[in-house]
Amino acid sequence: MLVKQSSFFLGICIFMLCSCTSKKEVISEGTIIYSADYPKHKKNAFLYNILPKEIQISFKNGMVRNDISRGNFQNILLFDCNKKRMDIYFQYGEEAFKTKLTPEEIQKMANDQTKYDIRFTDETDTLAGLNVKKAIAVNKKDKKDVIILWYTEEIELKNPNWYNTFNEVPGVLLAYSVDRFGIRIDYKAVKFIPNADESRKQLFTLPAKGTSISYDEYNQKMNSLFATFE
């Protein structure tokens, strides 16, 4: 009888141990490094060479910072996924400006984006050491415009795509394409760092310098800038 009881309790202990060790750790903060490519603009050697080839996205406690920089060009996008707020900072040469989007401007930004039908698949893979699932986005107006999406649900981030055209996707995008200011950009995660870069002061705050402008003014400036490179 004692042997049976010992075996029973041993079985429970092993079950509990396996249950604890198999539970996946939730990723609540970190930094993702993406490669950036511009396949439709390689013939424009000048534009292609000056465009950033890497972006860095840091996240923690529902806050997301998107850093795009190269030379004297810097673009910072801050997203609050909990409160659905968005701030932008842009610097090119000596000129710097920033904008805090109003709810109306955020809605306008969403309305201006190309609309896609999202089809989820059973395909899985890994990117930057994270498990990813595949989805296919098809332009509602141009069926030839198809974007392959890879996303992970291993990162704990509420509403990770609330601000972009792929808001139906439940996880953080690790491979995707977007159109900004007339430029198609392909992003692919190449490295994941488990912690946000706390060495950078006020990581989720815009730089103090810069002239405050509206979202419409920001778009006008960005469109004018990239038009000069065409």
N, C-alpha and C positions, 0 to 999 in steps of 0.2 A: 504493500500500500504506500509506504514511504517513497519507494522508487517511482511509483506512478505519479505521486504528487510532485516529486522533484522534477520529473520529466515534463509535467504539465506547466509548472511555473517557469521552467527553462524555456519551454516553447513560447510562452507569453513574452518573456524577456527578449528572446531573439526576434519575435514579431515586432515588438515595440522599437527595438534597435534598428531593424531594417526600415520601419516606417519613418523613423526620424532621419536616418541617413539618406533615404531616397527622396526626401522633400527638397525641392529645388529652391535655392536661395533667390530671394527677390532682389533685383537690381534697382535701386532707388536713386542712384546718382552715378555719374561717370562722364566720360568724354569720348565722342566718336569722331574719328578722322575719316573724311571721305575724299576720294579722288574726284576731280571735276573735269569733264571733257566736253568739247563743243564740236561734234561731228559734222554739223552743217556749215561750219564756219572755218574749216581748215584751209580753204582756198584763199581766204583773206588772211595772209600771213601776219600782217601787222596786228590785226585785231586778235587773232588766235594766240599770238605770242605774249600779248600783254594781259590776257584774261587769266584770273587765278586758276591754278590747277589743283588746288586743295582747299577744303573748307573744314572747319572744326565746330562741332556742336557739343556743348556742355549742358548737363541737366541735373537738377537737384530740387526736391520738394515741389515739383510741379512747375518749376521755372526752367526755361530753355534759352540758351544763348547761341546764336548762329554767327560765327565769325568768318568773313570772307575778306582776305587781304592779299595784296601783292604790290610791292614797291611803295609808292605814295598813295595807294588806293586802299581804303578800308570801309567795309560795310558791316555793321552790327545790327542784328535783328534780335530783339528780346520778346519772348512770348511767356505769358502767364497762362498756363493751361487750366488752372483752377478757376480763375476769374475771367478768362478769355479776354486778355488785354495784350496790346502789342505796341512796342516802341521801336523806332528806327534811328540809327546814327550812320551818317555817311561823310567820309572825308576824301577829298581828291586834291592833292597838292596843298595849298594854303587854305582852301575853302572847306569848311565843315558846317554841317547842319544836322538837325535832328527833329523828329516828330513823334508825338504821342497820339496814336490814332484814337478817334472818338468811336463809339459804337456804330455810328452812321458810316464812318470812313471804313471801318472793318467790314461792314456789310457790303459797301461799294467794292472793296477789294475782292471779296468773295464773288460778287456778281460779275466782275470783270474777267475772272479766270475761265479758261476753257473747261467745258463740262465733259466728263467722261462717265461711261457705264463701266462699273467694276464687276469683274467675274472672278470669283475665288476658285482656287484649284486645290487638289490634294498634294501637290508637289512640295517637297521640303528640301532644304539644303542648309549650309552654314556659311555665314559671312562674318569676318572679323571675330571669329570664335563664338558667335551667337547663332542659335538655331533660327532659321527663317522659313516663312511660308510664301508661296507664290500667288500673285493675283495678276490679272490682266486688265488693263484700262484701255477702253476704246473710245475715241473721240465721238461724241454724239452727232457731230455735223460732218466729220470726215473719217469714215471707217478705215481709211488707210493709215490713219494716225493711231498706232498701237504702242502702248508703253508697258513694259514688263516691270512689275513691282515685286520687291522682296521685302518682307517686314517681319519683325520679331515681336513676340508677346512676352519675352523674358524681362523686358524693362517695365517697371511700374511707373507709368506716366498716364495720367488721366487725360482723355481727349487729345492724343498726341498729334492729330491731324486736323484739328478744328479750324485752322486758319488756311488750309490749302485745299485744292480741288479734289484730293483723295480722302476726304473726311470720313468716308464709309469704312476705310481700312482701320481695324481695331488696334493695330500695333505700330511701333516705331519703324518708319521706312529706312531700310538700309541700302536699297538700290532703287532708283527712280529717275524720272526725267521731268523737267519743268521748263516752261517758257517765261522768260523775264526780259522785258524791254527789247523784244524782237529776237532774242537769242535762246536757242534750245540748249539746255544744260543737262548732261548725264552725270548723276552722282552714284558712287558706289563706295560703301564702307570698306576701309582697308585695315583699320585698327580700332580696337576698343580699349580704353583705359578705365579701370573700375571706379576711379574717384574723379570728382570734379576738380578742376585746377584751383584749389583754394589759395595758392600763392599769388594769384592775381586779385588785387584789391577790388572790392565791389564788383564781383564777377557778373552779377545780374542787375547792374545799374549802368545807365548810359554815361559816357564821358561828360564832364562838366562843360567843356568848351563846345562851341557850335551854336549857330543861329537857329532858333525854333521856327519851323515852317509847317504848313499844312500838308496833308498827304497828297493832295493834288499838286502842290508846288514840288514836292519830292519827286513825284512821277514825271513832271515836266523836266526837271533838272536831269534826271536819270536818262530819260528818252533823248534829250538834247545831247548829253554826253556821249552815249553810244552811237548816235547818228553821225557824230563827227568821225567815227572810226570806219564807217561803211565806205 
